[in-house]
């Protein structure tokens, strides 16, 4: 059964399996994984999951340059298929490059509509947060992601060069 759940230490092994599938050095959007995160050990993984939960809590202080963010994992029968993140606001970097939403689907689970399904649910969370429009970006040649965004009414603002490469920038009304 397909679910969108908060990150949990219960799925450590399943998450590591998904992480291994991406391979070394590949960026996994939607998981909030930083280069400083150590996720192989149970204690490191637990610390990472706690950090992700803390990022959505208004009472918890945020590190410099970070914004409040809600993380969800796309799970089917205890198998982690992907991740999606909803940033509650935009700082300068996110306005230029990252947007409100980031998501990624593990390679073996792509082309099944999972990103479209998850984005629809996260747009509901954006609406509940009071966001009247949401910025989503994708690499210029990521046609699957562009179609996912457009499926939910994304309107292309422009295509521009960013610090992370050339990106399409879309706005969606949640």
HUJOBEL-V474969 format. One record per residue. N is the residue number from 1. RES is the residue in one letter. SS is DSSP state (2 for helix, 1 for strand, 0 for the rest). OMEGA is omega in degrees with one decimal (none if undefined). D_CENTER is the distance of its C-alpha to the mean C-alpha in whole Angstrom. Layout:
BEGIN
n res ss omega d_center
N RES SS OMEGA D_CENTER
N RES SS OMEGA D_CENTER
END
This chain:
BEGIN
n res ss omega d_center
1 X 0 -177.8 21
2 X 1 -179.7 17
3 X 1 170.9 15
4 X 1 -172.5 12
5 X 1 172.7 13
6 X 0 176.7 12
7 X 0 -176.5 12
8 X 0 177.8 15
9 X 2 179.4 18
10 X 2 -176.2 20
11 X 2 -178.4 17
12 X 2 -177.7 18
13 X 2 -179.9 20
14 X 2 178.5 18
15 X 2 178.3 14
16 X 2 177.5 17
17 X 2 177.7 18
18 X 2 179.8 15
19 X 2 178.7 14
20 X 2 -179.3 18
21 X 2 177.4 17
22 X 2 -179.9 15
23 X 0 -176.6 18
24 X 0 174.0 19
25 X 0 -178.9 17
26 X 0 -179.2 14
27 X 0 -180.0 11
28 X 0 -179.9 8
29 X 0 173.7 5
30 X 0 -177.1 2
31 X 0 -179.8 6
32 X 0 -177.8 7
33 X 0 178.6 10
34 X 0 177.8 13
35 X 0 -179.2 16
36 X 0 -179.7 18
37 X 0 175.8 16
38 X 0 -171.5 19
39 X 0 -177.4 17
40 X 0 -179.2 20
41 X 0 176.9 23
42 X 2 -179.0 22
43 X 2 177.3 23
44 X 2 178.2 20
45 X 2 178.9 18
46 X 2 178.3 19
47 X 2 178.1 19
48 X 2 179.4 15
49 X 2 177.1 14
50 X 2 178.3 17
51 X 2 179.8 15
52 X 2 178.9 11
53 X 2 -179.3 14
54 X 2 -178.0 16
55 X 0 178.9 13
56 X 0 -176.0 13
57 X 0 179.9 17
58 X 0 -177.2 19
59 X 0 -177.5 22
60 X 0 177.2 20
61 X 0 179.4 21
62 X 0 174.0 18
63 X 0 179.2 18
64 X 0 177.9 20
65 X 0 -179.5 17
66 X 0 175.9 14
67 X 0 175.4 13
68 X 0 -175.7 13
69 X 1 173.9 9
70 X 1 179.8 9
71 X 1 175.0 7
72 X 1 173.7 8
73 X 1 175.8 9
74 X 1 -171.1 10
75 X 1 173.7 14
76 X 1 179.0 17
77 X 0 176.8 20
78 X 0 176.9 19
79 X 1 179.6 17
80 X 1 -177.1 13
81 X 1 -178.9 12
82 X 1 179.1 9
83 X 1 178.1 5
84 X 1 -177.8 3
85 X 1 175.9 3
86 X 1 177.5 6
87 X 1 -172.3 9
88 X 0 178.2 12
89 X 0 178.6 14
90 X 0 167.2 14
91 X 0 -176.7 16
92 X 2 -179.2 18
93 X 2 -178.1 16
94 X 2 177.3 13
95 X 2 179.6 15
96 X 2 -164.8 17
97 X 2 -164.5 14
98 X 2 -178.2 10
99 X 1 179.6 10
100 X 0 -171.6 9
101 X 1 171.4 6
102 X 1 179.3 3
103 X 1 177.2 4
104 X 1 178.6 6
105 X 1 179.8 10
106 X 0 -173.2 12
107 X 2 -177.0 15
108 X 2 -177.8 18
109 X 2 -177.8 16
110 X 0 176.8 15
111 X 0 177.5 17
112 X 0 178.9 17
113 X 0 -177.3 15
114 X 2 179.4 13
115 X 2 178.4 10
116 X 2 179.0 13
117 X 2 -177.3 13
118 X 2 179.6 10
119 X 2 177.5 9
120 X 2 179.4 13
121 X 2 179.7 12
122 X 2 175.2 10
123 X 2 173.4 12
124 X 2 177.0 15
125 X 2 177.1 13
126 X 2 177.9 13
127 X 2 179.8 17
128 X 2 176.9 18
129 X 0 -179.8 17
130 X 0 177.6 19
131 X 0 -179.2 17
132 X 0 171.4 19
133 X 0 -173.1 17
134 X 1 176.3 13
135 X 1 175.2 13
136 X 1 179.2 10
137 X 1 173.0 11
138 X 1 177.2 12
139 X 1 -174.0 14
140 X 0 -178.0 18
141 X 0 178.4 19
142 X 0 -175.3 15
143 X 2 179.7 17
144 X 2 179.4 15
145 X 2 177.7 12
146 X 2 178.8 15
147 X 2 176.9 17
148 X 2 -179.2 14
149 X 2 -179.5 13
150 X 2 176.9 17
151 X 2 -179.1 17
152 X 0 175.1 16
153 X 0 179.2 18
154 X 0 178.7 17
155 X 1 -178.6 19
156 X 1 175.5 20
157 X 1 179.4 21
158 X 1 171.3 21
159 X 1 -177.1 20
160 X 1 174.9 21
161 X 1 179.5 21
162 X 1 176.9 19
163 X 0 -178.0 18
164 X 0 180.0 16
165 X 1 -179.3 18
166 X 1 -173.5 19
167 X 1 167.6 16
168 X 1 179.2 16
169 X 1 -178.9 16
170 X 1 171.1 16
171 X 1 178.0 16
172 X 1 169.7 16
173 X 0 -175.9 18
174 X 0 none 16
END
